[in-house]
Amino acid sequence: MRYDYLIIGGGIVGLATCTALLREKPGARIALLEKEAGWAKHQTGRNSGVIHSGIYYRPGSLKAQMASEGSRSMVAFCREHGIAHEVCGKVIVATEESELAGLQRLNERGAANGLEVRILSIEEARETEPHLRGIRALHVASTGIVDYRQVCQRLAKIAQEGGAVLSLDACAVEIRGMSDRLEVVTTQGVFGTDYLINCGGLHSDRILRMTGQEPPVRIVPFRGEYYTLVPERRHLVRNLIYPVPDPAFPFLGIHFTRMITGEVHAGPNAVLSMKREGYTKMAFDPHDLAEVLTFAGFWRLGSKHWLAGAREMARSWSKSLFVKSLQRLIPEVEEEDLLPSEPGVRAQAIRPDGSLEEDFLIVEGRRSLHLLNAPSPAATASLEIGRYVARRAAVRTD
Ligand SMILES: Cc1cc2nc3c(=O)[nH]c(=O)nc-3n(C[C@H](O)[C@H](O)[C@H](O)COP(=O)(O)OP(=O)(O)OC[C@H]3O[C@@H](n4cnc5c(N)ncnc54)[C@H](O)[C@@H]3O)c2cc1C
């Protein structure tokens, strides 16, 4: 089995890249490997389902560009393929005077990123979110909601109909560099390829290392835990309600999200996971944990943000602390209104100096391209990331 392009990863980014490559290189032999038995089993299938606008990101960054273009292309894709979605807008709420400057900065950033944003008095904000507490809010019109698992099912169908070979239960375990190609050894046999594209999410740094290159960053897994509002209390939230984020931390603070299914989620927090795909508090993998604990970048990050980290840990173990954070936005929410919901784990790339990689990060080898940092808003931006990666791959193989 020899392919022109081989993609590792059947999350939304790998699948979007596959369909973009089919358009970019008609007739090319393309295969995609996914180690699980279905699509979108990790980050993509366990996220908040928000089509982000791109308001948070530095103008000119890949994230800003691809989120705002990506939110439009994601909505267009959903319309074209009849996938349930809604552009419902969101509010970011300042609950104290000290957050007003941050809210104003976001307003300016939103305008710089070409978005429709508007500062609202709290009375105006309550016209759409009547249970809100706060002193001022920012309305972002282009934010929406979707189930990214459904987007993946459709992308997989398009890829298959376009002639790509999609292999489930195919875990890449070794990569051999030959003189004229790469060979990827998997649990389903050996796949030869002229060009490899790594969309391995939580394992992307390890896949890069398999090719013999040392990754410039390490993936550190941060679990995000959610609660869901019991049905009789869902009326407390109409759309999406976010706090003003801490600029030092890319995770957005726990928020309320109406899902496209009608459920309302509260969360996610961000706690270190002792396993890359660890979906319970006690999930533990000695190899995964040792990799984090022997990485100097993790300790440097920890020394800067230990207080925020300790707060997140406390909120993870104490439902009442979690609820207190939520009550800053909606005081009527009580502990008994919330049931635990499925968590997700973010693949956050950290540099050896302890800084978080803020933008999407792409590293290229002689016969390969590796997406090393694709955290939020990469689901929103996936169709744009796919297009960008497909163009890079096409240029490198022409
Ligand atoms: C809690 C949480 C909330 C989020 N909320 C949002 C949101 O609301 N909006 C948004 O835009 N983004 C959100 N994100 C981010 C978004 O989900 C991710 O950026 C996006 O899903 C990344 O997609 P991916 O395809 O790169 O990774 P993944 O979905 O993780 O896919 C990678 C795939 O690679 C496979 N793989 C790994 N190693 C191998 C191997 N060796 N062989 C074969 N296959 C392999 C894995 O099994 C996996 O299926 C959120 C993320 C989390 C965790």
The ligand as a Tripos MOL2 file, in Angstrom:
@<TRIPOS>MOLECULE
LIG
   53    58     1     0     0
SMALL
NO_CHARGES

@<TRIPOS>ATOM
      1 C1        -12.9500   20.5140   26.6000 C.3       1 LIG1
      2 C2        -12.7480   21.1060   25.2380 C.ar      1 LIG1
      3 C3        -13.6080   22.0940   24.7500 C.ar      1 LIG1
      4 C4        -13.3800   22.6410   23.4890 C.ar      1 LIG1
      5 N1        -14.3100   23.5070   22.9520 N.ar      1 LIG1
      6 C5        -14.1650   23.9320   21.6710 C.ar      1 LIG1
      7 C6        -15.1780   24.7050   21.0320 C.ar      1 LIG1
      8 O1        -16.2340   24.9330   21.5970 O.2       1 LIG1
      9 N2        -14.9450   25.1550   19.7730 N.ar      1 LIG1
     10 C7        -13.7920   24.8840   19.0890 C.ar      1 LIG1
     11 O2        -13.6170   25.3450   17.9620 O.2       1 LIG1
     12 N3        -12.8320   24.1300   19.6560 N.ar      1 LIG1
     13 C8        -13.0090   23.6290   20.9120 C.ar      1 LIG1
     14 N4        -12.0720   22.8110   21.4680 N.ar      1 LIG1
     15 C9        -10.8860   22.4910   20.6980 C.3       1 LIG1
     16 C10       -11.1770   21.4660   19.6050 C.3       1 LIG1
     17 O3        -11.9810   20.4130   20.0750 O.3       1 LIG1
     18 C11        -9.8500   20.9330   19.0830 C.3       1 LIG1
     19 O4         -9.0360   22.0250   18.7650 O.3       1 LIG1
     20 C12       -10.0390   20.0790   17.8270 C.3       1 LIG1
     21 O5        -11.0110   19.0930   18.0630 O.3       1 LIG1
     22 C13        -8.7230   19.4480   17.4330 C.3       1 LIG1
     23 O6         -8.9920   18.4930   16.4310 O.3       1 LIG1
     24 P1         -7.8900   17.4450   16.0310 P.3       1 LIG1
     25 O7         -8.4280   16.7110   14.8780 O.co2     1 LIG1
     26 O8         -6.5860   18.1650   15.8800 O.co2     1 LIG1
     27 O9         -7.6930   16.5420   17.3250 O.3       1 LIG1
     28 P2         -8.5010   15.2730   17.8410 P.3       1 LIG1
     29 O10        -9.9600   15.4680   17.7420 O.co2     1 LIG1
     30 O11        -7.9650   14.9610   19.1860 O.co2     1 LIG1
     31 O12        -8.0960   14.1370   16.8200 O.3       1 LIG1
     32 C14        -6.8160   13.5500   16.7670 C.3       1 LIG1
     33 C15        -7.0130   12.1160   16.3640 C.3       1 LIG1
     34 O13        -5.7510   11.5030   16.1360 O.3       1 LIG1
     35 C16        -5.8640   10.1520   16.5100 C.3       1 LIG1
     36 N5         -4.5180    9.6340   16.7360 N.ar      1 LIG1
     37 C17        -3.6060   10.0570   17.6390 C.ar      1 LIG1
     38 N6         -2.4900    9.3120   17.5680 N.ar      1 LIG1
     39 C18        -2.7000    8.4130   16.5820 C.ar      1 LIG1
     40 C19        -1.8880    7.3470   16.0440 C.ar      1 LIG1
     41 N7         -0.6670    7.0970   16.5170 N.pl3     1 LIG1
     42 N8         -2.4030    6.6130   15.0210 N.ar      1 LIG1
     43 C20        -3.6510    6.8540   14.5360 C.ar      1 LIG1
     44 N9         -4.4520    7.8220   15.0330 N.ar      1 LIG1
     45 C21        -3.9790    8.5870   16.0340 C.ar      1 LIG1
     46 C22        -6.6910   10.2190   17.7850 C.3       1 LIG1
     47 O14        -7.2790    8.9730   18.1190 O.3       1 LIG1
     48 C23        -7.6940   11.2930   17.4480 C.3       1 LIG1
     49 O15        -8.9120   10.7710   16.9410 O.3       1 LIG1
     50 C24       -12.2730   22.2360   22.7110 C.ar      1 LIG1
     51 C25       -11.4250   21.2340   23.2010 C.ar      1 LIG1
     52 C26       -11.6830   20.6480   24.4230 C.ar      1 LIG1
     53 C27       -10.8110   19.5120   24.8720 C.3       1 LIG1
@<TRIPOS>BOND
     1     1     2 1
     2     2     3 ar
     3     2    52 ar
     4     3     4 ar
     5     4     5 ar
     6     4    50 ar
     7     5     6 ar
     8     6     7 ar
     9     6    13 1
    10     7     8 2
    11     7     9 ar
    12     9    10 ar
    13    10    11 2
    14    10    12 ar
    15    12    13 ar
    16    13    14 ar
    17    14    15 1
    18    14    50 ar
    19    15    16 1
    20    16    17 1
    21    16    18 1
    22    18    19 1
    23    18    20 1
    24    20    21 1
    25    20    22 1
    26    22    23 1
    27    23    24 1
    28    24    25 2
    29    24    26 1
    30    24    27 1
    31    27    28 1
    32    28    29 2
    33    28    30 1
    34    28    31 1
    35    31    32 1
    36    32    33 1
    37    33    34 1
    38    33    48 1
    39    34    35 1
    40    35    36 1
    41    35    46 1
    42    36    37 ar
    43    36    45 ar
    44    37    38 ar
    45    38    39 ar
    46    39    40 ar
    47    39    45 ar
    48    40    41 1
    49    40    42 ar
    50    42    43 ar
    51    43    44 ar
    52    44    45 ar
    53    46    47 1
    54    46    48 1
    55    48    49 1
    56    50    51 ar
    57    51    52 ar
    58    52    53 1
@<TRIPOS>SUBSTRUCTURE
     1 LIG1         1 GROUP 0 **** ****
